[in-house]
Amino acid sequence: MAASLTSQARELDATDPLSAFREQFHIPRTEDGREQIYFVGNSLGLQPRLTAEYVALELEAWRTRGVRGHFSGAHPWMPYHEFLTEPMARIVGGLPSEVVVMNSLTANLHLMLATFFRPQGRRNKILIESGAFPSDHIAVESQLRWHGLSPEEHLLTGAPRTGEVCLSMDQWCELIERHREELAVIMLPGVQYYTGQVFDFARLTKLAHSHGITIGFDLAHAAGNVELRLHEWDVDFAVWCTYKYLNSGPGSVGGCFVHQRHATNTELGRLAGWWGHDKATRFLMRPEFKPIPTAEGWQLSNPPILSLAAIRASLEIFDRAGGMAPLIAKSRRLTGWFAALIREHLGDSFEILTPAERGCQLSLRSHNPRLPGKVVKQQLDAAGFETDWREPDVIRAAPVPLYNRFSDVAAFVEHLTRLRAGEA
Ligand SMILES: *Cc1c(COP(=O)(O)O)cnc(C)c1O
């Protein structure tokens, strides 16, 4: 098997129009100096070579120009976030006026809920998944308490049936129908972090709106991974981070989408700061607030420029690659091949939890009593295969089209095959 897999992979890499992009990234190495097989771009994306250059430019501007860096140079800091707006809007399918890079994901979620969760009469509940990412769960519960509402009564959660890991979109729609009169806000992931399931944004949004419910998405695992058309789908709001598939470094600044129909409404209530105030009069230093009539009207503070510089470098690489469409085309081939190889060679030992509607991640669960998941994970770590572990029993592996190769997938499957045979 090994020889034929390797030659197949070589052929697939040779005909991959995006294969050269790997060279634009730093690939981490194992202790003995080999390149890691890095399948955790869903957790922390790799560093583009361009990042150091763009960050160094801002360090130099600060070193040589001091405070004047706010207004001078090729990329003055005052409008620096604006350099990111259009490339980021292309990633999520928003209008530039709907997208802003600011804060972090959870902070943006709170800002969005402050605006969009307005409990009224019977319509005073929020729907999330029972298995939502902990921060989302915590943020939503704390919003309810902030309004004096108890999560026991006002938080509705969608839970998969016993023995299943996902809710189908039909099940989500039934749940929404059932609670259509009590729901104020629905908050769902774009791509579920544990299973890798992609949600049907258009269908859920249409249904929510037909019942007067506001709907927002957490795109942490979707931005830079799957096709997004937030404007066209009419999504109310969305939030995401940039350190996963958007390769912008640990804890880097997040993104936020507010649909045009809301963004232009300066009457909408919000938690505000001076950076969201009308740019023409911001520095008159009056204690008034006239929101910018775009997503920028939700900004609080002047942003961390070094982090934005890393985002600028990363987004430039997405543009060089031709945007999301060619990346998604490769991702489908890469992860499709990965899934097919697992079924063919390892189907007796590993189950793929990820449904067909997916991005690049596969969530794998071992059924082989001689190879418990945790042991497999340790063996993969020791051999230079970076994956991640999610309690209670899942290994997540995400080949990323910008820097992973078909040969990475082949090496991974071969290694698991040797593990199963007791040879590694
Ligand atoms: C990664 C991730 C987060 C992380 O939130 P931060 O505010 O960036 O720390 C939140 N929600 C989901 C679904 C995630 O995948």
The ligand as an SDF file (V2000), in Angstrom:
LIG
                    3D

 15 15  0  0  0  0  0  0  0  0999 V2000
  -11.8840   29.1760   18.9930 C   0  0  0  0  0  0  0  0  0  0  0  0
  -13.2720   29.4720   19.3800 C   0  0  0  0  0  0  0  0  0  0  0  0
  -13.5770   30.4800   20.3040 C   0  0  0  0  0  0  0  0  0  0  0  0
  -12.4860   31.2490   20.9930 C   0  0  0  0  0  0  0  0  0  0  0  0
  -12.9140   32.4660   21.4780 O   0  0  0  0  0  0  0  0  0  0  0  0
  -11.8860   33.6520   21.7850 P   0  0  0  0  0  0  0  0  0  0  0  0
  -12.7600   34.7350   22.2450 O   0  0  0  0  0  0  0  0  0  0  0  0
  -11.1630   33.9560   20.5030 O   0  0  0  0  0  0  0  0  0  0  0  0
  -10.9230   33.1680   22.8210 O   0  0  0  0  0  0  0  0  0  0  0  0
  -14.9140   30.7360   20.5850 C   0  0  0  0  0  0  0  0  0  0  0  0
  -15.9010   30.0290   19.9950 N   0  0  0  0  0  0  0  0  0  0  0  0
  -15.6330   29.0420   19.1160 C   0  0  0  0  0  0  0  0  0  0  0  0
  -16.7580   28.2770   18.4900 C   0  0  0  0  0  0  0  0  0  0  0  0
  -14.3230   28.7160   18.7980 C   0  0  0  0  0  0  0  0  0  0  0  0
  -14.0590   27.7210   17.9630 O   0  0  0  0  0  0  0  0  0  0  0  0
  1  2  1  0
  2  3  1  0
  2 14  2  0
  3  4  1  0
  3 10  2  0
  4  5  1  0
  5  6  1  0
  6  7  2  0
  6  8  1  0
  6  9  1  0
 10 11  1  0
 11 12  2  0
 12 13  1  0
 12 14  1  0
 14 15  1  0
M  END
$$$$
